Amino acid sequence: MTRALTVSIDAMGGDAGPGIVVAALLRTLQRHTSVQFLLHGDEAQLNPLLARHAKLKGRVTVRHTTGRVAMEDKPSHVLRRGRDTSMWHAIESLKQCEADVAVSAGNTGALMAVSMFGLGIVDGIARPAIATIWPTLKGQTIVLDVGANVVATDEQLVDFAVMGEAFAHVIFGLERPTVGILNVGSEEQKGNDAVKGAAQILRNSSLPLAFHGFVEGDDIAKGTVDVVVTDGFTGNVALKTAEGTARLVGTYLRQSLKRSLLSRIGAMVASGALRTLRRKLDPRASNGGIFLGLNGVVVKSHGGADAVGFASALDMAIDMARTDINARITADRRAMRAERVETVAP
């Protein structure tokens, strides 16, 4: 690479505006001292924010755009009329090889549509998926899809398994990750035709993964498998439920520790353990969904993320930019297609 690793950012996406993005950059630069950032957005808003921080000088370039994608905008509208938006330009910079990865906290549907239009899809993959890293009792698990595809066929679920396996390989260093399909039970006869069909294909595959079979919702947090495959509707509901539960537990804990003098004293004694628990329960630490299956790396941050959460998405983006995940996805999908052809050949 002849230039420093560069992150292209839709600085106007998300609920909180560019102030959160600039604050996140300060956090990210503490961990990634050689990365450059390309911000797309209104320079009248961005330049005064950047001028307050000398540490950002020479590390950030602003590309002025007059438009932004609103959360309520339909993807079709953005494709027709959104070419002068910060989101579109962030993806265009990635397409033109001015950056190595793109990050946005904007409208998920629009970001997926613009990314597919601008970057294209990896050969052999029917639909991209959004993957997220989920904290578990055993460490971390990859869950996909968490929002890109409301429904999925058996072949698309197999695509998700291929992409999840490749993700686990390049990020976790696993040579043969375990993969499970999310279902309403672990028995083979349960589930709809899509999950049953995908399970049958994966059982007979020679891909570099260990197919576990069906897993249930509680298996995600247990860390039963390295990769959990599901459709985007189910995955998104599960993700939002887990985040809400984490916030609920954290709120209950804070209320309990303030209830009496004795509980406050106990909280002081256990302050170290409580800080560790708070970090583990903080959904901001795992903020960021990766669009897998595109000819380029795109990371989606939660729209309501604060500086800590957006910095987590930037960390994930930088880690992903340093891998060659698409090469493995392409090779594995081609191998599976060849395998299927041999199986049906007379």
Summary of the structure (lengths in Angstrom):
residues: 346
radius of gyration: 21.1
end to end distance: 47.5
largest distance: 78.3
contacts: 1224
relative contact order: 0.16
helix: 51%
strand: 17%
